[in-house]
Amino acid sequence: MQEYATLDEVPPPLPGIELALTDYLMAGENGLSFARRFHRSHSSVPVVMVTAYSTPEIEGDAAASGFISALHKPVGYERVLRLVEQLAGRRVP
């Protein structure tokens, strides 16, 4: 597993990326703008948002931005692991 602090650190397109996991609140941008930018170069990679600030509007925007799932904080390690195992290797059509 490789971690990147910002999208600018992710080489476009990087073979082997199976899943992107991001928070909604980030320094400089939010997870929705991250997902839109990420999908420009990695359109087939599922993106999962983790957030404590979910609203129906954010959830709708997340789906439109390419998020495949949202995890609501607090979220336990086991839940994250199950979702990663479920989505790893899965490509978005």
C-alpha positions in Angstrom: 0.0 0.0 0.0 1.2 3.5 -0.9 0.1 6.6 0.8 0.0 10.1 -0.7 -0.8 13.3 1.1 -2.0 15.2 -1.9 -3.2 14.4 -5.4 -0.2 16.2 -6.8 2.0 13.4 -5.3 0.1 10.7 -7.2 1.9 9.9 -10.6 -0.6 10.0 -13.4 -1.7 7.3 -14.2 0.0 4.9 -11.8 -0.6 1.2 -12.6 -1.5 -0.8 -9.6 -3.7 1.7 -7.8 -6.7 -0.4 -6.8 -8.5 2.0 -4.5 -8.4 5.6 -3.3 -9.5 6.3 0.3 -9.8 10.0 1.2 -11.4 12.2 3.8 -14.0 14.8 3.0 -12.2 17.6 4.8 -8.6 18.2 3.6 -6.2 21.1 3.6 -6.6 23.2 0.5 -9.6 21.3 -1.0 -12.3 18.9 -0.1 -12.7 15.2 -1.0 -15.2 16.0 -3.7 -12.7 18.1 -5.7 -10.0 15.5 -5.0 -12.2 12.8 -6.5 -13.0 14.8 -9.6 -9.3 15.6 -10.2 -8.3 12.0 -9.4 -10.8 10.5 -11.9 -9.3 12.6 -14.7 -6.2 10.3 -14.7 -7.5 7.2 -12.8 -11.1 6.9 -14.0 -11.4 3.2 -13.3 -10.2 3.3 -9.7 -12.9 3.3 -7.0 -12.8 6.2 -4.6 -14.1 5.9 -1.0 -14.8 9.0 1.2 -14.4 9.0 5.0 -16.3 11.8 6.7 -17.8 13.0 9.9 -19.6 15.8 8.0 -22.1 14.0 5.8 -25.3 15.5 4.7 -27.7 14.4 1.9 -26.3 17.1 -0.3 -22.7 16.0 0.3 -23.7 12.3 -0.3 -25.3 13.3 -3.6 -22.3 15.4 -4.6 -20.0 12.5 -3.6 -21.9 10.1 -5.9 -21.7 12.6 -8.8 -18.0 13.1 -8.2 -17.2 9.4 -8.5 -17.2 8.1 -5.0 -18.2 4.5 -4.8 -18.9 4.5 -1.1 -18.8 6.7 2.0 -17.7 5.7 5.5 -19.0 7.7 8.4 -16.7 8.6 11.3 -16.1 7.2 13.7 -15.3 4.2 11.6 -13.5 1.1 13.0 -10.5 -0.6 11.5 -12.5 -3.8 10.7 -15.1 -1.8 8.6 -12.3 -0.1 6.6 -10.5 -3.4 6.1 -13.7 -5.2 4.9 -14.4 -2.4 2.4 -10.9 -2.3 1.1 -10.9 -6.1 0.7 -14.3 -5.9 -1.1 -13.2 -3.1 -3.5 -9.5 -3.8 -4.1 -9.0 -5.0 -7.6 -12.5 -3.9 -8.6 -12.6 -1.5 -11.6 -15.3 1.1 -12.1 -16.9 0.8 -15.5 
